[in-house]
């Protein structure tokens, strides 16, 4: 979400590393090799949709119910 455009003149936050080929995605979450917040489940299975707010969901284990 930090990469979404917002205030004019504000630099967007980028994810380090190179984007993988669509034909060679890593196991688990496609962002897991480059995500600074990755943890165990990220490398094993793609995350499901988690409701974050009304009409807003995220495919990220960080949003899993605790």
DASULHU-V946817 format. One record per residue. N is the residue number from 1. RES is the residue in three letters. BURIAL is # if it has 24 or more other C-alpha atoms within 12 Angstrom, else .. Layout:
<<N/RES/BURIAL> <N/RES/BURIAL>>
//
This chain:
<<1/UNK/.> <2/UNK/.> <3/UNK/.> <4/UNK/.> <5/UNK/.> <6/UNK/.> <7/UNK/.> <8/UNK/.> <9/UNK/.> <10/UNK/.> <11/UNK/.> <12/UNK/.> <13/UNK/.> <14/UNK/.> <15/UNK/.> <16/UNK/.> <17/UNK/.> <18/UNK/.> <19/UNK/.> <20/UNK/.> <21/UNK/.> <22/UNK/.> <23/UNK/.> <24/UNK/.> <25/UNK/.> <26/UNK/.> <27/UNK/.> <28/UNK/.> <29/UNK/#> <30/UNK/#> <31/UNK/#> <32/UNK/#> <33/UNK/#> <34/UNK/.> <35/UNK/.> <36/UNK/.> <37/UNK/.> <38/UNK/.> <39/UNK/.> <40/UNK/.> <41/UNK/.> <42/UNK/#> <43/UNK/.> <44/UNK/.> <45/UNK/.> <46/UNK/.> <47/UNK/#> <48/UNK/.> <49/UNK/.> <50/UNK/.> <51/UNK/.> <52/UNK/.> <53/UNK/.> <54/UNK/.> <55/UNK/.> <56/UNK/.> <57/UNK/.> <58/UNK/.> <59/UNK/.> <60/UNK/#> <61/UNK/#> <62/UNK/#> <63/UNK/.> <64/UNK/.> <65/UNK/.> <66/UNK/.>>
//
